[in-house]
């Protein structure tokens, strides 16, 4: 039996305050629904809580993500939080790329990858816990997995399933799994300051520059001011 590493949690994430409640629910129920807004920390902290609850010792904790880039980046983040001594316990598997080993205890993958695994392992014997993240997206893969897992639970009483979702559809997920318990986690908000820059015009009232020019100008000004942080620019079309 694999030993559970010492686990630390970022105290600023809302989900951390519900750690004991979540661990208790996972221990006592086969299915738990986690309703949490963006920024609650559910994606990165739930796999660690599963380890603390004693999961992932003989088999893996599997975590699905809707997109490949999410599976890769979240795996890297969780490995970083576990520290150098335990980072090897985290791996990911996407199409054409398998970064797992015999030591892997937390495995991130796309929902499509887990769905593909049902073809070779009908009972998904490699996992003792499965986290279906961002289930509110309701893709074909996610809906199929949720239906498949309900049937699988009848044959695998040892399996734990955690469904995470935004605050929508949680009651439907709970009803689907025979009134599974719902734990609600608040999101994390940030102070936002809105500034409006009017369009520059000439004497005749014609616009002298485009919104792309304005965005570039704003970025250059921010860089010149040496303000720390990141810059995210939204453009109206993909071509821009």
PAZAPA-4460 file (N, C-alpha, C; in steps of 0.05 Angstrom, whole numbers, plus 32768, in hexadecimal, padded with zeros to 4 digits):
% residues 240
    n_x    n_y    n_z   ca_x   ca_y   ca_z    c_x    c_y    c_z   seq   type   mol
   8011   7FE8   8000   8000   8000   8000   8011   8019   8000     1      X     A
   800B   802C   7FEE   801B   8044   7FEC   8015   8057   8003     2      X     A
   802A   8064   800C   8027   8077   8022   801E   8092   8017     3      X     A
   800C   809F   8026   8002   80B9   801D   8016   80CF   8025     4      X     A
   801E   80E0   8011   8031   80F5   8018   8024   810B   8029     5      X     A
   8034   811B   8035   802A   8131   8045   801F   8146   8032     6      X     A
   8006   814E   8037   7FF8   815F   8024   7FF3   817A   8030     7      X     A
   7FF9   818F   8021   7FF5   81AB   8029   7FE0   81B7   8016     8      X     A
   7FD0   81CA   8020   7FBC   81D7   8010   7FBF   81F5   8011     9      X     A
   7FBB   8203   7FFB   7FBC   8220   7FFB   7FA4   822B   800A    10      X     A
   7FA9   8239   801F   7F93   8242   8031   7F81   8256   8024    11      X     A
   7F89   8263   800E   7F79   8278   8002   7F63   826D   7FF0    12      X     A
   7F63   8253   7FEB   7F4E   8247   7FDA   7F36   8240   7FEA    13      X     A
   7F1E   8248   7FE1   7F05   8243   7FF0   7F00   8226   7FF7    14      X     A
   7F08   8213   7FE5   7F02   81F7   7FEA   7F11   81EC   8001    15      X     A
   7F27   81F8   8008   7F38   81ED   801E   7F28   81EE   8039    16      X     A
   7F18   8202   803D   7F08   8204   8056   7EF4   81EE   8059    17      X     A
   7EEE   81E0   8043   7EDB   81CA   8044   7EE9   81AF   8042    18      X     A
   7F03   81AE   8046   7F13   8196   8043   7F08   817E   8053    19      X     A
   7F04   8182   806C   7EFA   816C   807D   7EDF   8162   8075    20      X     A
   7ECD   8175   806E   7EB2   816D   8065   7EB4   815D   804B    21      X     A
   7EC5   8165   8039   7EC8   8156   801F   7ED4   813A   8024    22      X     A
   7EE9   8139   8034   7EF5   811F   803A   7EE1   810C   8047    23      X     A
   7ED1   8116   805A   7EBD   8106   8067   7EA8   80FC   8053    24      X     A
   7EA0   810E   8041   7E8C   8106   802D   7E96   80F1   801A    25      X     A
   7EAF   80F4   8012   7EBC   80E0   8000   7EBF   80C5   800E    26      X     A
   7EC5   80C6   8028   7EC8   80AD   8037   7EAD   809E   803A    27      X     A
   7E97   80AE   803F   7E7E   80A2   8045   7E6B   809C   802E    28      X     A
   7E71   80A9   8017   7E5F   80A6   7FFF   7E6F   809D   7FE7    29      X     A
   7E61   808F   7FD5   7E6E   8087   7FBC   7E6F   809D   7FA8    30      X     A
   7E5C   80AF   7FA9   7E5B   80C6   7F97   7E57   80E0   7FA6    31      X     A
   7E67   80F4   7F9F   7E65   810E   7FAC   7E64   8123   7F95    32      X     A
   7E53   8136   7F97   7E51   814C   7F84   7E5D   8165   7F91    33      X     A
   7E71   8171   7F83   7E7D   818A   7F8D   7E75   81A0   7F7A    34      X     A
   7E66   81B4   7F85   7E5E   81CB   7F76   7E70   81E2   7F7D    35      X     A
   7E7F   81EC   7F6A   7E92   8201   7F70   7E96   8214   7F58    36      X     A
   7E98   822E   7F5E   7E9D   8241   7F49   7EBA   8241   7F41    37      X     A
   7EC0   824F   7F2C   7EDC   8252   7F23   7EEC   825F   7F39    38      X     A
   7F04   8255   7F3E   7F15   8260   7F52   7F12   8254   7F6E    39      X     A
   7F00   8240   7F70   7EFC   8234   7F8A   7F12   8220   7F92    40      X     A
   7F21   8217   7F7E   7F37   8204   7F83   7F30   81E7   7F81    41      X     A
   7F18   81E1   7F77   7F0F   81C5   7F77   7F20   81B4   7F64    42      X     A
   7F29   81BF   7F4E   7F37   81AF   7F3A   7F52   81A5   7F45    43      X     A
   7F61   81B7   7F53   7F7B   81B0   7F5D   7F7B   81A3   7F78    44      X     A
   7F68   81A9   7F89   7F69   81A0   7FA5   7F5A   8185   7FA9    45      X     A
   7F45   817F   7F9A   7F36   8167   7F9E   7F47   814E   7F9C    46      X     A
   7F59   814B   7F88   7F6A   8133   7F86   7F7B   8130   7F9F    47      X     A
   7F85   8146   7FAA   7F96   8144   7FC2   7F85   813C   7FDA    48      X     A
   7F6C   8145   7FDC   7F5A   813D   7FF1   7F54   811F   7FF0    49      X     A
   7F52   8115   7FD7   7F4D   80F9   7FD4   7F64   80E8   7FDF    50      X     A
   7F7D   80F1   7FDA   7F94   80E4   7FE6   7F92   80E4   8004    51      X     A
   7F8B   80FB   800F   7F89   80FE   802C   7F73   80EC   8037    52      X     A
   7F5F   80E7   8027   7F49   80D6   8030   7F50   80B8   802D    53      X     A
   7F68   80B2   8024   7F71   8097   8022   7F6C   808A   8007    54      X     A
   7F64   809A   7FF4   7F61   8090   7FD9   7F7B   8090   7FCA    55      X     A
   7F7C   8081   7FB4   7F94   8081   7FA3   7FAC   8071   7FAF    56      X     A
   7FA7   805F   7FC1   7FBC   804F   7FCD   7FC3   8036   7FBC    57      X     A
   7FAE   8027   7FB6   7FB3   800F   7FA6   7FAC   8014   7F89    58      X     A
   7F9A   8027   7F84   7F93   802E   7F69   7F95   804D   7F66    59      X     A
   7F8F   8057   7F4F   7F93   8074   7F4A   7F7A   8084   7F4F    60      X     A
   7F7F   809E   7F54   7F6A   80B2   7F53   7F6A   80BE   7F37    61      X     A
   7F55   80BA   7F28   7F54   80C4   7F0D   7F44   80DE   7F0C    62      X     A
   7F4E   80F2   7EFD   7F41   810D   7EFC   7F3F   8114   7EDE    63      X     A
   7F26   8118   7ED6   7F22   8120   7EBA   7F20   813E   7EB6    64      X     A
   7F29   8147   7EA0   7F27   8164   7E98   7F1B   8165   7E7C    65      X     A
   7F0C   817A   7E76   7F00   817C   7E5B   7F14   817F   7E44    66      X     A
   7F2B   818B   7E4B   7F3F   8191   7E36   7F5B   8187   7E3D    67      X     A
   7F6B   8181   7E29   7F85   8176   7E2D   7F98   8189   7E3C    68      X     A
   7F97   81A3   7E34   7FA9   81B6   7E41   7FA3   81B8   7E5F    69      X     A
   7F89   81B5   7E66   7F82   81B6   7E82   7F8D   819E   7E91    70      X     A
   7F8C   8187   7E85   7F96   816F   7E92   7FB4   8172   7E97    71      X     A
   7FC3   817D   7E84   7FE0   8181   7E87   7FE6   8196   7E9D    72      X     A
   7FDA   81AD   7E9B   7FE1   81C3   7EAD   7FD8   81BD   7ECA    73      X     A
   7FC0   81B1   7ECD   7FB7   81AA   7EE9   7FC9   8195   7EF5    74      X     A
   7FD2   8181   7EE5   7FE4   816D   7EEF   7FFE   817A   7EF9    75      X     A
   8008   818D   7EE9   8021   819A   7EF1   801D   81AA   7F0B    76      X     A
   8006   81B7   7F0D   8001   81C7   7F25   7FFE   81B6   7F3E    77      X     A
   7FF0   81A0   7F3D   7FED   818E   7F54   8007   8182   7F5B    78      X     A
   8017   817A   7F48   8032   816F   7F4D   8043   8183   7F5C    79      X     A
   8041   819C   7F53   8051   81B2   7F60   8048   81B6   7F7D    80      X     A
   802E   81B5   7F82   8024   81B8   7F9D   802B   81A1   7FAF    81      X     A
   802D   8189   7FA5   8035   8172   7FB5   8052   8173   7FBD    82      X     A
   8062   8182   7FAD   807F   8184   7FB4   8090   8170   7FA4    83      X     A
   80AA   8175   7FA5   80BC   8164   7F95   80BB   8147   7F9D    84      X     A
   80B9   8141   7FB7   80B9   8125   7FC0   80A1   8115   7FB7    85      X     A
   808B   8123   7FB1   8072   8115   7FAA   8068   811C   7F8E    86      X     A
   8077   812D   7F7F   806E   8135   7F65   806B   811E   7F51    87      X     A
   807B   8109   7F55   807A   80F2   7F43   805F   80E2   7F46    88      X     A
   8050   80E8   7F5A   8037   80DA   7F5F   8021   80E4   7F4C    89      X     A
   8026   80FB   7F3E   8012   8107   7F2C   801A   8103   7F0F    90      X     A
   8008   80FB   7EFF   800D   80F7   7EE2   7FF5   80FF   7ED2    91      X     A
   7FF8   80FF   7EB8   7FE2   8105   7EA6   7FE3   80F4   7E8D    92      X     A
   7FCC   80F0   7E80   7FCB   80E1   7E68   7FB8   80EE   7E55    93      X     A
   7FC1   80F6   7E3E   7FB1   8101   7E29   7FB7   80F1   7E0F    94      X     A
   7FA9   80F8   7DFA   7FAD   80EA   7DE1   7FCA   80ED   7DD8    95      X     A
   7FD7   80D6   7DD2   7FF3   80D4   7DC8   8008   80DB   7DDE    96      X     A
   8000   80DF   7DF6   8013   80E6   7E0B   800A   80DB   7E26    97      X     A
   801B   80C9   7E31   8016   80BD   7E4B   802D   80C3   7E5E    98      X     A
   8027   80D4   7E71   803B   80DB   7E85   8034   80CF   7EA0    99      X     A
   802E   80B6   7EA1   8029   80A7   7EBA   803D   8091   7EBD   100      X     A
   803E   8087   7ED6   8050   8070   7EDC   8043   805F   7EF1   101      X     A
   8051   804A   7EF9   8047   8039   7F0E   8043   8047   7F29   102      X     A
   8052   805D   7F2C   8051   806D   7F45   8039   8081   7F45   103      X     A
   802D   8085   7F2E   8017   8099   7F2C   8000   8093   7F3E   104      X     A
   7FF8   80A6   7F4E   7FE0   80A3   7F5F   7FCA   80B6   7F58   105      X     A
   7FD1   80CC   7F4B   7FBD   80DF   7F41   7FC1   80E2   7F23   106      X     A
   7FAD   80DB   7F13   7FB0   80DB   7EF6   7F9B   80EE   7EEA   107      X     A
   7FA5   8102   7EDC   7F94   8115   7ECE   7F92   810C   7EB1   108      X     A
   7F7B   8110   7EA5   7F76   8108   7E8A   7F5D   8117   7E7F   109      X     A
   7F5A   8116   7E65   7F41   8121   7E5A   7F2A   810D   7E5F   110      X     A
   7F12   8117   7E5E   7EFB   8105   7E62   7EFA   80F1   7E4B   111      X     A
   7F03   80F9   7E33   7F04   80E7   7E1D   7F17   80D0   7E21   112      X     A
   7F2D   80D5   7E2F   7F41   80C1   7E34   7F36   80AC   7E48   113      X     A
   7F28   80B5   7E5D   7F1B   80A2   7E6F   7F06   8092   7E61   114      X     A
   7EF7   809F   7E50   7EE3   8091   7E41   7EEF   807B   7E30   115      X     A
   7F06   8080   7E24   7F14   806C   7E13   7F1D   8055   7E24   116      X     A
   7F25   805B   7E3D   7F2F   8045   7E4F   7F19   8031   7E56   117      X     A
   7F00   803A   7E54   7EEA   8027   7E5A   7EE9   8010   7E46   118      X     A
   7EF5   8014   7E2F   7EF5   7FFF   7E1B   7F08   7FE8   7E22   119      X     A
   7F1E   7FEF   7E2F   7F31   7FDA   7E37   7F2E   7FD1   7E54   120      X     A
   7F22   7FE1   7E64   7F1D   7FDA   7E80   7F00   7FE2   7E88   121      X     A
   7EEE   7FD0   7E84   7ED2   7FD6   7E87   7ECB   7FE0   7EA3   122      X     A
   7EDA   7FD6   7EB7   7ED4   7FDE   7ED3   7EE7   7FF4   7EDD   123      X     A
   7EF8   7FFE   7ECB   7F0C   8012   7ED2   7F1B   800B   7EEC   124      X     A
   7F26   7FF2   7EEB   7F33   7FE7   7F03   7F4B   7FF6   7F0C   125      X     A
   7F57   8007   7EFC   7F6F   8015   7F04   7F69   802D   7F17   126      X     A
   7F50   8032   7F1C   7F48   804A   7F2D   7F38   8041   7F45   127      X     A
   7F3C   804F   7F5B   7F2A   804C   7F72   7F1A   8065   7F76   128      X     A
   7F21   807A   7F68   7F13   8094   7F6A   7F13   80A1   7F4E   129      X     A
   7EFD   80AD   7F46   7EFC   80BB   7F2D   7EEF   80D6   7F32   130      X     A
   7EFC   80EB   7F29   7EF2   8107   7F2B   7EEB   8110   7F0F   131      X     A
   7ED2   8116   7F0A   7EC9   8121   7EF0   7EC7   813F   7EF4   132      X     A
   7EDB   814D   7EEA   7EDB   816A   7EEF   7ECD   8179   7ED9   133      X     A
   7EC2   8191   7EE0   7EB3   81A2   7ECD   7E9D   8193   7EBF   134      X     A
   7E8E   8183   7ECF   7E78   8173   7EC3   7E62   8184   7EB8   135      X     A
   7E60   819D   7EC0   7E4A   81AF   7EB6   7E4E   81B5   7E98   136      X     A
   7E65   81AF   7E8D   7E69   81B3   7E70   7E57   81A0   7E5F   137      X     A
   7E50   818A   7E6B   7E3D   8177   7E5F   7E44   816F   7E43   138      X     A
   7E5D   816A   7E3E   7E65   8160   7E23   7E5B   8143   7E20   139      X     A
   7E5C   8139   7E08   7E54   811D   7E03   7E64   810A   7E14   140      X     A
   7E7E   810E   7E15   7E90   80FD   7E25   7E88   80FD   7E42   141      X     A
   7E84   8115   7E4D   7E7D   8118   7E6A   7E63   810A   7E70   142      X     A
   7E4F   810F   7E5F   7E34   8103   7E64   7E36   80E4   7E62   143      X     A
   7E45   80DA   7E50   7E48   80BD   7E4D   7E56   80B2   7E66   144      X     A
   7E6B   80BF   7E6F   7E7A   80B6   7E86   7E68   80B5   7E9F   145      X     A
   7E58   80CA   7EA3   7E47   80CB   7EBA   7E33   80B4   7EBA   146      X     A
   7E28   80AE   7EA2   7E16   8098   7EA0   7E24   807D   7EA5   147      X     A
   7E3C   807B   7E9A   7E4C   8062   7E9D   7E53   805D   7EBA   148      X     A
   7E5C   8073   7EC8   7E65   8070   7EE3   7E4E   8068   7EF6   149      X     A
   7E36   8071   7EF0   7E1F   8069   7F01   7E1B   804B   7EFF   150      X     A
   7E1D   8040   7EE7   7E1B   8023   7EE4   7E32   8014   7EF1   151      X     A
   7E4A   8020   7EEE   7E62   8013   7EF9   7E61   8011   7F17   152      X     A
   7E56   8025   7F24   7E55   8025   7F42   7E46   800E   7F4D   153      X     A
   7E33   8003   7F3E   7E24   7FEC   7F46   7E36   7FD3   7F47   154      X     A
   7E4B   7FD3   7F37   7E5E   7FBC   7F37   7E77   7FC1   7F46   155      X     A
   7E7C   7FDA   7F4E   7E95   7FE1   7F5D   7E8E   7FF2   7F75   156      X     A
   7E89   7FE5   7F8B   7E81   7FF3   7FA3   7E99   8002   7FAF   157      X     A
   7EB1   7FFB   7FA7   7EC9   8009   7FB1   7ECF   8023   7FA3   158      X     A
   7EC2   8028   7F8D   7EC8   8040   7F7C   7EBB   8059   7F88   159      X     A
   7ECB   806F   7F89   7EC0   8089   7F91   7EBF   809B   7F78   160      X     A
   7EAA   80AA   7F75   7EA6   80BC   7F5F   7EA0   80D8   7F69   161      X     A
   7EAF   80EB   7F5F   7EAB   8107   7F67   7EA4   8117   7F4D   162      X     A
   7E8E   8124   7F4D   7E85   8134   7F36   7E88   8151   7F3E   163      X     A
   7E98   8160   7F2F   7E9A   817D   7F35   7E8C   818D   7F1F   164      X     A
   7E7F   81A2   7F28   7E6F   81B2   7F15   7E6D   81CE   7F1F   165      X     A
   7E68   81E1   7F0D   7E60   81FB   7F15   7E45   81F9   7F23   166      X     A
   7E3A   820E   7F2C   7E22   820D   7F3C   7E09   8204   7F2D   167      X     A
   7E0C   8201   7F13   7DF5   81F7   7F03   7DF6   81D9   7F01   168      X     A
   7DDE   81CD   7EFE   7DDB   81B0   7EF9   7DE3   819E   7F11   169      X     A
   7DEA   81A9   7F28   7DF3   8198   7F3E   7DDC   8186   7F48   170      X     A
   7DC4   8191   7F49   7DAD   8181   7F52   7DA8   816A   7F3F   171      X     A
   7DAB   816F   7F25   7DA7   8159   7F11   7DBC   8143   7F15   172      X     A
   7DD5   814B   7F1A   7DEA   8137   7F1E   7DE5   8127   7F37   173      X     A
   7DDC   8135   7F4C   7DD7   8127   7F66   7DC0   8113   7F62   174      X     A
   7DAB   811B   7F54   7D94   810A   7F4F   7D9C   80F1   7F3F   175      X     A
   7DAD   80F6   7F2B   7DB6   80E0   7F1A   7DC4   80CA   7F2A   176      X     A
   7DD3   80D3   7F3F   7DE2   80C0   7F50   7DD3   80BB   7F6A   177      X     A
   7DB8   80B8   7F68   7DA8   80B0   7F7F   7DAB   80C3   7F97   178      X     A
   7DA8   80DD   7F91   7DA9   80F2   7FA6   7DC4   80F3   7FB4   179      X     A
   7DD9   80F3   7FA4   7DF4   80F6   7FB0   7DF7   8111   7FBE   180      X     A
   7E07   8112   7FD3   7E0A   812B   7FE2   7E17   8141   7FD1   181      X     A
   7E0F   815A   7FD5   7E1B   8171   7FC7   7E29   8182   7FDB   182      X     A
   7E42   8189   7FD4   7E52   819B   7FE5   7E57   81B4   7FD4   183      X     A
   7E4E   81CB   7FDD   7E51   81E4   7FCE   7E69   81F4   7FD8   184      X     A
   7E79   81FD   7FC5   7E92   820C   7FCB   7E90   8227   7FBE   185      X     A
   7E94   823C   7FCD   7E93   8257   7FC1   7EAC   825C   7FB0   186      X     A
   7EA9   826E   7F9D   7EC0   8275   7F8C   7ED1   828A   7F99   187      X     A
   7EE6   8292   7F8C   7EF8   82A6   7F96   7EF6   82BF   7F84   188      X     A
   7EF0   82D5   7F90   7EED   82EE   7F80   7F05   8300   7F83   189      X     A
   7F09   8311   7F6F   7F1F   8324   7F70   7F14   8340   7F6B   190      X     A
   7F20   8354   7F77   7F17   8370   7F72   7F1D   8377   7F55   191      X     A
   7F09   8383   7F48   7F0B   838A   7F2C   7F07   83A8   7F29   192      X     A
   7F19   83B6   7F1C   7F16   83D2   7F16   7F12   83D5   7EF8   193      X     A
   7EFC   83E2   7EF0   7EF5   83E6   7ED4   7EFD   8402   7ECB   194      X     A
   7F0D   8403   7EB5   7F15   841C   7EAA   7F0C   841D   7E8C   195      X     A
   7F03   8433   7E83   7EFA   8436   7E68   7F0C   844A   7E59   196      X     A
   7F17   8441   7E42   7F27   8453   7E32   7F17   8459   7E18   197      X     A
   7F0F   8472   7E15   7EFF   8479   7DFD   7F10   8477   7DE3   198      X     A
   7F02   8474   7DCD   7F0F   8472   7DB3   7F1C   848D   7DAC   199      X     A
   7F34   848B   7DA1   7F42   84A4   7D99   7F38   84AB   7D7D   200      X     A
   7F32   84C4   7D79   7F28   84CE   7D5F   7F37   84E7   7D56   201      X     A
   7F35   84ED   7D3C   7F42   8505   7D32   7F2E   851C   7D33   202      X     A
   7F35   8532   7D26   7F24   854A   7D27   7F09   8546   7D1A   203      X     A
   7F08   8533   7D06   7EF0   852E   7CF8   7EDF   8518   7D06   204      X     A
   7EE9   850E   7D1C   7EDA   84FA   7D2B   7EDF   84DD   7D22   205      X     A
   7EF2   84DA   7D10   7EF8   84BF   7D07   7F0C   84B1   7D1A   206      X     A
   7F08   8497   7D1D   7F19   8488   7D2F   7F36   8487   7D24   207      X     A
   7F49   848E   7D35   7F65   848F   7D2B   7F75   8475   7D2F   208      X     A
   7F6A   8463   7D40   7F78   844A   7D43   7F64   8434   7D48   209      X     A
   7F6C   841B   7D45   7F5B   8404   7D49   7F5C   83FA   7D66   210      X     A
   7F4A   83E9   7D6D   7F4A   83DE   7D88   7F64   83CD   7D8D   211      X     A
   7F6F   83C2   7D77   7F88   83B3   7D7A   7F9F   83C7   7D81   212      X     A
   7F9F   83DE   7D73   7FB3   83F3   7D7A   7FB0   83FB   7D97   213      X     A
   7F97   83FF   7DA0   7F92   8407   7DBB   7F9B   83F3   7DCF   214      X     A
   7F97   83D9   7DC9   7F9F   83C4   7DDB   7FBD   83C3   7DDE   215      X     A
   7FCB   83C6   7DC7   7FE9   83C6   7DC7   7FF3   83DE   7DD7   216      X     A
   7FE7   83F4   7DD3   7FEF   840D   7DE1   7FEB   8409   7E00   217      X     A
   7FD5   83FD   7E07   7FD0   83F8   7E24   7FE5   83E5   7E30   218      X     A
   7FEB   83D0   7E21   7FFF   83BD   7E2B   801A   83CA   7E2F   219      X     A
   8022   83DB   7E1B   803C   83E8   7E1D   803C   83FB   7E35   220      X     A
   8026   8408   7E3B   8025   841A   7E52   8027   840B   7E6C   221      X     A
   801A   83F4   7E6D   801C   83E4   7E85   8038   83D9   7E8A   222      X     A
   8045   83D1   7E74   8060   83C7   7E76   8073   83DD   7E7F   223      X     A
   806E   83F5   7E75   807F   840C   7E7C   807B   8413   7E9A   224      X     A
   8063   840F   7EA4   805E   8415   7EC0   8068   83FF   7ED3   225      X     A
   8071   83E8   7EC7   807D   83D2   7ED6   806A   83C7   7EEB   226      X     A
   8051   83C4   7EE4   803D   83B9   7EF6   803F   839B   7EF5   227      X     A
   8040   838E   7F0C   8043   8371   7F0D   8028   8364   7F07   228      X     A
   8029   834C   7EFB   8011   833D   7EF5   8010   8335   7ED8   229      X     A
   7FF9   832B   7ECF   7FF6   8322   7EB4   7FE1   8333   7EA5   230      X     A
   7FE3   8332   7E8B   7FD0   8341   7E7A   7FC1   832E   7E68   231      X     A
   7FA6   8330   7E69   7F95   8320   7E58   7F84   8332   7E46   232      X     A
   7F86   832F   7E2C   7F78   8340   7E19   7F63   8330   7E0A   233      X     A
   7F4B   8339   7E0A   7F35   832C   7DFB   7F31   833B   7DE0   234      X     A
   7F32   832C   7DCA   7F2D   8337   7DB0   7F13   832C   7DA5   235      X     A
   7F05   833C   7D95   7EEB   8334   7D8B   7EEA   831C   7D78   236      X     A
   7F00   8318   7D69   7EFF   8301   7D57   7F19   82F1   7D59   237      X     A
   7F18   82D9   7D4F   7F30   82C7   7D4F   7F46   82D3   7D3E   238      X     A
   7F3F   82E0   7D28   7F53   82EC   7D16   7F64   8301   7D24   239      X     A
   7F57   8310   7D36   7F66   8325   7D45   7F7B   8318   7D57   240      X     A
***
